[in-house]
Amino acid sequence: MFDSAKLRGANRLTAALVRNVKEPGKYHDGGGSGLYLRVEKNGAKFWVQRITFGGRRRELGMGSPPVVTLAMARDKAIDNRRLILAGGDPLRQKWDTKTRSTFAEVVESYLTAKLGEFKNEKHRKQWRSTLDSYAIPVLGRESIHNIQVKDVLGVLEPIWTTKTETASRLRQRIEAVFSWAIASEIRQGDNPARWKGNLSEMLPKPGKLTKGAHFPALALADAPRWWRALLKRDGMAAKALQFACLTASRSGEVRGMIWGEVDLDKALWIIPAERMKAGREHREPLSAPAVELLRRLPRLVHSPYVFFAPQGGMLSDMSVSAVMRRMQETEVANGGPGFLDRQSGRPAVPHGLRSTFRDWAAEQGIDNTLAEVALAHQVGNAVERAYLRSDMLERRRGVMKNWADFLHEV
């Protein structure tokens, strides 16, 4: 049986050497633990332990400094030796532990290891932001070992044709996370986010997509059926989607909504100019169902948001999109036709609800200008807008009441 104190006493590496060494090669620690530091030509450093069990000599990767310190590597090397003496298999134990890692945990490990390579602070923030906004809500709790191509598609498809540039960058970042996980032996097999010969066969090429492509919209005939299905959904994201539909508002306007913008007694929501796409303040009349929805919402003491995320921040765009995606999946699983765009046949997305409202307004013979103002669109040219001083608030109250009544049709 080996003497762990003896192993520690014969160490040759020092923390200073580990921190400063740049010459490529293998730097062995002493005491017979089999631990050494490998330094690559590009300056990358890795802890490796050479061990023998089952009659075979093997090398076991143990992470990289500075995340894994010299002391941590030594302790782990001794633990592995003890495990072998007890008849265990360090490689199997390592694999079993790593396959339990979730996607969110691997993302954190990846960012810890790699974000330092990005010199631009904005680039670092964008990396984390896109993963947090779109990938983590869908894949975060999944085991990195179990995620397949279809799961990555579930992240990308809702935004591939509507936010193509963002989606393309997101795919590249997810691919990088999986590449790192495979190289770190956290995952085995192919990279599910790889483009060539993989996702390229299932998604249209970004360069071929029409700029400004329409968002898949809910067919007008399906709207009441879809609304009934939505009312059965619990959760803050589902409530935000209900409110967005009732007000024909953009997801970002609803998700960023704070209580200080709302007057429930006057049934009025005033969105400040800085939160509007057109850069103008927008007054939104609230129908009775919209007011009732707000009155029933819980409030978080330390959060200003009406529709808050679990930790009190703003809901992500992906969390609202996920509600519609799950509604579509449930509908199809139950043998239904789904909720599809009438022209493209693609599943409807939250922003497409504004087009559904516009179709309804056209069918009702609502004045074009009135309908466009309801959607907070710019109307006419600069001269015409200068003369259009009214935002038609009271006329729009009637429009939004009738829209809510249509949604609630049995």
Wavefront OBJ file of the C-alpha trace (Angstrom):
o trace
v 0.000 0.000 0.000
v 1.318 3.433 -0.908
v 2.077 6.151 1.608
v 0.246 9.386 0.698
v 2.448 11.421 3.046
v 5.503 10.084 1.262
v 4.003 11.072 -2.096
v 3.410 14.608 -0.910
v 6.886 14.847 0.531
v 8.562 14.025 -2.765
v 6.783 16.635 -4.888
v 8.910 18.463 -7.453
v 6.428 20.915 -8.984
v 5.697 24.266 -7.368
v 2.773 26.624 -7.781
v 5.141 29.258 -9.204
v 6.499 26.848 -11.826
v 2.980 25.829 -12.851
v 1.983 29.485 -13.185
v 5.059 30.664 -15.109
v 6.284 27.753 -17.221
v 5.915 28.288 -20.964
v 8.348 25.801 -22.515
v 6.417 22.921 -24.143
v 6.909 19.526 -22.537
v 5.983 17.247 -19.650
v 6.739 18.352 -16.105
v 6.477 15.471 -13.645
v 5.509 15.748 -10.024
v 7.325 13.446 -7.624
v 6.439 10.694 -5.216
v 5.211 8.109 -7.658
v 1.713 9.578 -8.056
v 2.061 9.634 -11.835
v 0.978 13.270 -11.972
v 2.507 15.638 -14.501
v 1.803 18.963 -16.137
v 1.673 18.945 -19.930
v 2.458 22.226 -21.680
v 1.502 22.533 -25.353
v 3.226 24.633 -28.015
v 0.349 27.113 -27.948
v 0.851 27.622 -24.199
v -2.137 25.524 -23.090
v -1.569 23.555 -19.877
v -3.199 20.301 -18.763
v -2.944 18.048 -15.727
v -2.444 14.383 -16.624
v -2.013 11.327 -14.394
v -0.318 8.192 -15.702
v -1.831 5.187 -13.931
v -1.714 1.423 -14.312
v -4.674 -0.850 -13.578
v -6.166 -3.910 -15.183
v -2.714 -4.713 -16.522
v -2.697 -1.606 -18.735
v -1.006 1.790 -18.481
v -3.385 4.670 -19.079
v -3.405 8.457 -18.935
v -6.164 10.297 -17.164
v -6.881 13.962 -17.893
v -7.549 16.028 -14.761
v -8.345 19.525 -15.979
v -6.230 22.618 -16.486
v -4.637 25.283 -14.301
v -5.496 27.776 -12.967
v -9.027 26.337 -12.551
v -7.498 23.114 -11.185
v -4.658 24.126 -8.867
v -1.552 22.083 -8.162
v -2.904 21.125 -4.733
v -6.224 20.021 -6.229
v -4.455 17.929 -8.884
v -2.279 16.227 -6.256
v -5.259 15.393 -4.046
v -7.145 13.953 -7.003
v -4.103 11.888 -8.053
v -3.928 10.343 -4.591
v -7.698 9.678 -4.589
v -7.322 7.853 -7.912
v -4.535 5.681 -6.521
v -6.694 4.789 -3.532
v -9.598 3.930 -5.826
v -7.410 1.564 -7.887
v -6.198 -0.213 -4.739
v -9.839 -0.675 -3.726
v -10.571 -2.305 -7.092
v -12.247 0.724 -8.688
v -11.805 2.227 -12.142
v -10.959 5.966 -12.179
v -11.768 6.278 -15.870
v -15.238 4.803 -15.409
v -15.876 6.952 -12.343
v -14.755 10.044 -14.223
v -17.022 9.240 -17.155
v -20.017 8.495 -14.927
v -19.549 11.814 -13.150
v -19.102 13.827 -16.328
v -22.128 12.381 -18.115
v -24.259 13.746 -15.293
v -23.122 17.277 -16.132
v -25.934 19.449 -17.479
v -25.598 21.702 -20.495
v -25.765 24.753 -18.206
v -22.902 23.416 -16.076
v -20.776 22.699 -19.144
v -21.447 26.199 -20.488
v -20.149 27.669 -17.221
v -17.028 25.488 -17.372
v -16.474 26.423 -21.019
v -16.838 30.145 -20.357
v -14.474 29.923 -17.379
v -11.865 28.251 -19.562
v -12.307 30.228 -22.786
v -13.743 33.708 -22.194
v -10.296 35.039 -21.373
v -9.396 34.560 -25.056
v -11.840 37.303 -26.035
v -10.168 40.682 -25.731
v -13.355 42.596 -26.480
v -15.600 42.985 -23.417
v -18.681 43.432 -25.609
v -17.921 40.141 -27.361
v -17.643 38.354 -24.000
v -21.030 39.693 -22.902
v -22.653 38.752 -26.200
v -21.363 35.197 -25.913
v -22.989 34.693 -22.532
v -26.112 36.676 -23.389
v -27.076 34.637 -26.470
v -26.560 31.336 -24.653
v -28.480 32.549 -21.585
v -31.338 33.945 -23.661
v -31.905 31.127 -26.117
v -30.025 27.910 -25.263
v -30.114 27.657 -21.470
v -33.940 27.898 -21.143
v -34.305 24.882 -23.472
v -31.172 22.780 -22.896
v -29.897 24.004 -19.530
v -31.123 21.103 -17.378
v -30.421 18.390 -19.933
v -27.441 16.063 -19.513
v -24.706 17.078 -21.957
v -24.403 13.391 -22.849
v -28.062 13.048 -23.883
v -28.530 16.134 -26.075
v -29.152 15.240 -29.713
v -29.565 17.101 -33.004
v -33.334 17.412 -32.520
v -32.757 19.202 -29.211
v -30.437 21.756 -30.814
v -33.019 22.258 -33.560
v -35.559 23.027 -30.828
v -33.393 26.004 -29.864
v -32.621 27.244 -33.358
v -35.802 26.714 -35.393
v -37.990 29.310 -33.584
v -35.556 32.103 -34.538
v -33.755 30.729 -37.603
v -35.797 32.615 -40.208
v -36.752 35.618 -38.086
v -33.476 36.369 -36.299
v -31.128 34.702 -38.732
v -27.915 36.469 -37.780
v -28.502 35.882 -34.067
v -29.472 32.252 -34.694
v -26.390 31.610 -36.820
v -24.080 32.992 -34.133
v -25.963 31.045 -31.487
v -25.429 27.813 -33.420
v -21.699 28.500 -33.674
v -21.498 29.121 -29.931
v -23.431 25.970 -29.063
v -21.139 24.041 -31.409
v -18.089 25.485 -29.628
v -19.446 24.400 -26.234
v -19.992 20.845 -27.488
v -16.561 20.755 -29.163
v -14.977 21.735 -25.866
v -17.049 19.126 -23.996
v -15.931 16.402 -26.419
v -12.280 17.439 -26.206
v -12.574 17.513 -22.405
v -14.040 13.995 -22.424
v -17.275 15.237 -20.888
v -19.209 14.006 -23.901
v -18.656 11.251 -26.445
v -19.917 11.087 -30.022
v -20.690 13.679 -32.675
v -21.262 17.368 -32.147
v -25.058 17.890 -32.482
v -24.621 21.576 -33.385
v -22.201 20.932 -36.261
v -23.341 22.642 -39.478
v -21.770 20.802 -42.431
v -23.401 17.472 -43.146
v -25.612 17.860 -40.098
v -27.789 20.915 -39.398
v -27.116 22.111 -42.963
v -29.397 19.281 -44.115
v -32.297 20.477 -41.946
v -32.089 24.270 -41.864
v -32.020 26.708 -44.797
v -28.659 28.335 -45.407
v -28.550 31.715 -43.615
v -27.338 33.453 -46.787
v -30.308 32.179 -48.767
v -32.982 33.448 -46.404
v -34.970 36.477 -47.484
v -34.158 39.550 -45.470
v -37.087 40.633 -43.350
v -38.870 37.298 -43.727
v -42.340 37.240 -42.209
v -42.829 35.716 -38.796
v -44.984 32.563 -38.959
v -48.431 33.764 -37.887
v -51.322 31.964 -36.259
v -54.096 31.387 -38.800
v -57.074 33.584 -37.937
v -59.467 30.617 -37.910
v -57.258 28.870 -35.333
v -56.970 31.843 -32.969
v -59.864 31.027 -30.586
v -58.792 27.355 -30.373
v -55.194 28.422 -29.736
v -56.342 30.904 -27.089
v -58.286 28.223 -25.210
v -55.189 26.020 -25.211
v -53.055 28.921 -23.941
v -55.421 29.623 -21.031
v -54.735 26.104 -19.761
v -51.014 26.883 -19.455
v -49.531 27.968 -16.134
v -46.417 30.014 -15.520
v -45.301 33.612 -15.940
v -44.187 33.125 -19.560
v -47.668 31.858 -20.476
v -49.238 34.912 -18.803
v -46.880 37.202 -20.707
v -47.887 35.510 -23.963
v -51.583 35.986 -23.106
v -51.010 39.680 -22.440
v -48.962 40.113 -25.620
v -51.794 38.576 -27.628
v -54.528 40.655 -25.950
v -52.601 43.881 -26.626
v -51.059 42.865 -30.004
v -47.736 44.024 -28.538
v -44.184 42.953 -29.240
v -42.605 40.397 -26.907
v -39.875 42.801 -25.809
v -42.392 45.474 -24.872
v -44.304 43.018 -22.693
v -41.262 41.358 -21.135
v -39.763 44.745 -20.223
v -43.042 46.065 -18.809
v -42.824 47.465 -15.262
v -45.634 48.287 -12.858
v -44.838 51.985 -13.009
v -46.039 52.040 -16.645
v -49.507 50.713 -15.798
v -52.647 52.425 -14.480
v -55.144 49.651 -13.793
v -57.910 52.062 -12.757
v -57.667 53.832 -16.119
v -57.015 50.561 -17.976
v -53.963 52.132 -19.585
v -50.390 51.042 -20.221
v -47.948 53.766 -21.271
v -44.760 52.421 -22.873
v -41.921 54.991 -22.822
v -40.228 55.982 -26.061
v -36.932 54.302 -25.202
v -38.642 50.911 -25.121
v -40.501 51.320 -28.398
v -39.175 50.263 -31.794
v -40.299 53.552 -33.364
v -38.756 55.610 -30.553
v -42.103 57.190 -29.610
v -44.190 56.835 -26.461
v -47.121 54.496 -27.017
v -50.362 54.471 -25.046
v -51.985 51.036 -25.007
v -55.669 50.768 -23.983
v -56.290 47.636 -21.939
v -59.367 45.486 -22.455
v -61.196 44.060 -19.434
v -59.517 40.619 -19.798
v -56.096 42.307 -19.974
v -56.766 44.309 -16.793
v -58.079 41.217 -15.012
v -54.974 39.264 -16.031
v -52.741 41.959 -14.512
v -54.768 42.166 -11.301
v -54.353 38.430 -10.741
v -50.576 38.435 -11.207
v -48.300 37.992 -8.181
v -45.848 40.781 -7.458
v -42.227 40.345 -6.456
v -41.094 42.863 -3.841
v -37.593 43.336 -5.241
v -38.525 43.246 -8.939
v -40.127 46.080 -10.943
v -41.169 43.739 -13.752
v -44.800 42.801 -14.286
v -43.834 39.500 -15.897
v -40.712 38.553 -13.963
v -38.306 35.661 -14.395
v -37.724 33.193 -11.507
v -34.840 35.266 -10.114
v -36.748 38.543 -10.480
v -35.201 39.764 -13.731
v -36.837 40.193 -17.118
v -38.205 37.109 -18.858
v -36.151 35.929 -21.826
v -37.519 35.991 -25.362
v -36.898 32.251 -25.517
v -39.059 31.526 -22.474
v -42.097 33.071 -24.177
v -41.314 31.373 -27.493
v -41.010 28.058 -25.651
v -44.636 28.300 -24.538
v -45.840 28.415 -28.148
v -43.463 25.656 -29.152
v -44.764 23.371 -26.389
v -48.357 24.182 -27.325
v -47.579 23.119 -30.884
v -45.907 19.899 -29.708
v -48.804 19.035 -27.391
v -51.382 19.701 -30.101
v -49.594 17.460 -32.609
v -48.957 14.744 -30.009
v -52.703 14.650 -29.329
v -53.421 14.138 -33.018
v -54.394 17.733 -33.772
v -53.368 19.787 -36.803
v -51.175 22.132 -34.812
v -51.047 25.927 -35.010
v -49.459 26.718 -38.345
v -48.873 29.724 -40.566
v -51.419 29.552 -43.374
v -48.918 30.385 -46.133
v -45.640 28.782 -45.056
v -47.012 25.890 -43.017
v -44.492 26.638 -40.273
v -45.458 26.653 -36.567
v -46.621 30.090 -35.422
v -44.343 32.185 -33.187
v -45.202 34.955 -30.671
v -44.378 37.883 -32.962
v -46.645 36.391 -35.631
v -49.632 37.074 -33.353
v -49.404 40.708 -34.434
v -50.019 39.601 -38.021
v -52.991 37.552 -36.810
v -54.402 40.680 -35.192
v -53.827 42.619 -38.420
v -55.663 39.941 -40.427
v -58.571 40.112 -37.976
v -58.680 43.921 -38.234
v -58.816 43.694 -42.037
v -61.625 41.123 -41.878
v -63.561 43.409 -39.531
v -63.219 46.353 -41.890
v -61.303 48.388 -39.317
v -59.756 51.536 -40.735
v -56.190 50.914 -41.917
v -54.727 53.863 -40.021
v -56.503 52.806 -36.823
v -55.164 49.258 -37.139
v -51.627 50.468 -37.810
v -51.679 52.810 -34.820
v -52.915 49.905 -32.679
v -49.768 48.021 -33.703
v -47.605 51.080 -32.911
v -46.538 51.308 -36.554
v -45.577 54.573 -38.202
v -48.412 55.781 -40.400
v -47.940 57.671 -43.665
v -45.079 59.997 -44.533
v -43.545 62.673 -42.314
v -46.077 65.326 -43.383
v -49.048 63.014 -42.763
v -47.685 62.046 -39.356
v -47.280 65.704 -38.440
v -51.015 66.249 -39.021
v -51.997 63.013 -37.260
v -51.704 64.362 -33.722
v -54.205 61.972 -32.113
v -53.270 58.403 -31.216
v -56.983 57.458 -31.427
v -56.859 56.027 -27.900
v -60.606 55.866 -27.286
v -61.333 54.420 -30.719
v -58.666 51.802 -30.104
v -60.342 50.826 -26.833
v -63.281 49.526 -28.816
v -60.968 47.683 -31.229
v -59.085 45.902 -28.439
v -62.345 44.983 -26.680
v -63.650 43.371 -29.855
v -60.326 41.557 -30.399
v -60.511 40.125 -26.863
v -64.125 39.075 -27.478
v -63.057 37.306 -30.686
v -60.322 35.383 -28.849
v -62.818 34.258 -26.223
v -65.328 32.929 -28.765
v -66.478 29.422 -27.932
l 1 2 3 4 5 6 7 8 9 10 11 12 13 14 15 16 17 18 19 20 21 22 23 24 25 26 27 28 29 30 31 32 33 34 35 36 37 38 39 40 41 42 43 44 45 46 47 48 49 50 51 52 53 54 55 56 57 58 59 60 61 62 63 64 65 66 67 68 69 70 71 72 73 74 75 76 77 78 79 80 81 82 83 84 85 86 87 88 89 90 91 92 93 94 95 96 97 98 99 100 101 102 103 104 105 106 107 108 109 110 111 112 113 114 115 116 117 118 119 120 121 122 123 124 125 126 127 128 129 130 131 132 133 134 135 136 137 138 139 140 141 142 143 144 145 146 147 148 149 150 151 152 153 154 155 156 157 158 159 160 161 162 163 164 165 166 167 168 169 170 171 172 173 174 175 176 177 178 179 180 181 182 183 184 185 186 187 188 189 190 191 192 193 194 195 196 197 198 199 200 201 202 203 204 205 206 207 208 209 210 211 212 213 214 215 216 217 218 219 220 221 222 223 224 225 226 227 228 229 230 231 232 233 234 235 236 237 238 239 240 241 242 243 244 245 246 247 248 249 250 251 252 253 254 255 256 257 258 259 260 261 262 263 264 265 266 267 268 269 270 271 272 273 274 275 276 277 278 279 280 281 282 283 284 285 286 287 288 289 290 291 292 293 294 295 296 297 298 299 300 301 302 303 304 305 306 307 308 309 310 311 312 313 314 315 316 317 318 319 320 321 322 323 324 325 326 327 328 329 330 331 332 333 334 335 336 337 338 339 340 341 342 343 344 345 346 347 348 349 350 351 352 353 354 355 356 357 358 359 360 361 362 363 364 365 366 367 368 369 370 371 372 373 374 375 376 377 378 379 380 381 382 383 384 385 386 387 388 389 390 391 392 393 394 395 396 397 398 399 400 401 402 403 404 405 406 407 408 409 410
